[in-house]
């Protein structure tokens, strides 16, 4: 399988890192990380349970994750998902992994 473009690899790593840092605010919650290739994209999802009320904010971490995704030509969404919080990035691989 071809290697990911360096910019996509780094963006995915930093998005997961920041999402896990944010998940620590939900002390005692379960967190699931999923990373997979789909066609010419890398899909990154980090979902954690919510243990306390949360506002749908635009903190520095979310802005940073969104900027990293956009820098690769990708997208990032973050917000409530059922009883949890989900960060989902879709990053184009330029055909790598297809």
C-alpha positions in Angstrom: 0.0 0.0 0.0 1.5 3.4 -1.0 2.5 5.8 1.8 0.3 8.7 2.6 1.4 12.2 1.5 3.4 13.7 4.3 0.9 16.6 4.7 -2.0 14.2 5.1 -0.1 11.9 7.5 0.9 14.9 9.7 -2.6 16.4 9.6 -4.2 13.1 10.6 -1.8 12.6 13.5 -2.3 16.1 14.8 -6.1 15.9 14.5 -6.2 12.7 16.4 -3.8 14.2 19.0 -6.0 17.3 19.5 -9.3 15.3 19.5 -7.9 13.0 22.3 -6.7 16.0 24.2 -10.2 17.5 24.0 -11.8 14.1 25.0 -9.9 14.3 28.3 -12.4 17.0 29.3 -15.1 14.2 29.5 -13.4 12.5 32.4 -14.1 8.8 32.6 -15.7 8.6 29.2 -14.9 6.0 26.6 -13.2 7.2 23.4 -12.9 5.4 20.1 -10.4 6.3 17.3 -10.9 5.0 13.8 -8.6 5.7 10.8 -9.2 4.2 7.4 -8.6 4.7 3.7 -11.6 5.0 1.5 -11.1 5.5 -2.2 -8.7 8.5 -2.5 -9.4 9.7 1.1 -8.2 9.1 4.6 -11.1 9.2 7.1 -10.3 10.0 10.7 -13.0 9.7 13.4 -12.6 10.3 17.2 -15.8 9.7 19.2 -16.1 10.1 23.0 -19.0 9.8 25.4 -20.1 13.0 27.0 -20.1 12.9 30.8 -21.2 16.5 31.4 -23.1 19.2 29.6 -21.1 20.7 26.8 -21.6 23.7 24.4 -21.0 23.4 20.7 -18.0 25.8 20.9 -15.3 26.9 18.5 -12.3 26.6 20.8 -8.7 26.9 19.6 -8.4 23.1 19.3 -11.3 22.8 17.0 -10.2 25.8 14.9 -6.7 24.2 14.6 -8.0 20.8 13.6 -10.2 22.5 10.9 -7.3 24.5 9.6 -5.1 21.3 9.4 -7.8 19.5 7.4 -8.4 22.4 5.1 -4.7 22.8 4.4 -4.7 19.3 2.8 -7.9 20.1 0.8 -10.0 18.1 3.3 -12.9 18.8 5.6 -13.5 18.5 9.3 -16.7 18.4 11.3 -17.1 18.3 15.1 -20.1 18.2 17.3 -22.6 16.2 19.1 -23.3 12.7 17.8 -26.0 10.9 19.8 -24.9 10.9 23.4 -21.3 11.7 22.4 -19.0 14.0 20.7 -17.5 13.2 17.3 -14.6 14.7 15.3 -14.5 13.5 11.7 -11.9 14.5 9.2 -11.9 13.5 5.5 -8.5 14.1 4.0 -7.7 13.6 0.3 -4.7 11.3 -0.4 -4.2 12.3 -4.0 -4.8 8.7 -5.1 -2.4 7.1 -2.5 -3.9 3.9 -1.2 -6.3 3.3 -4.1 
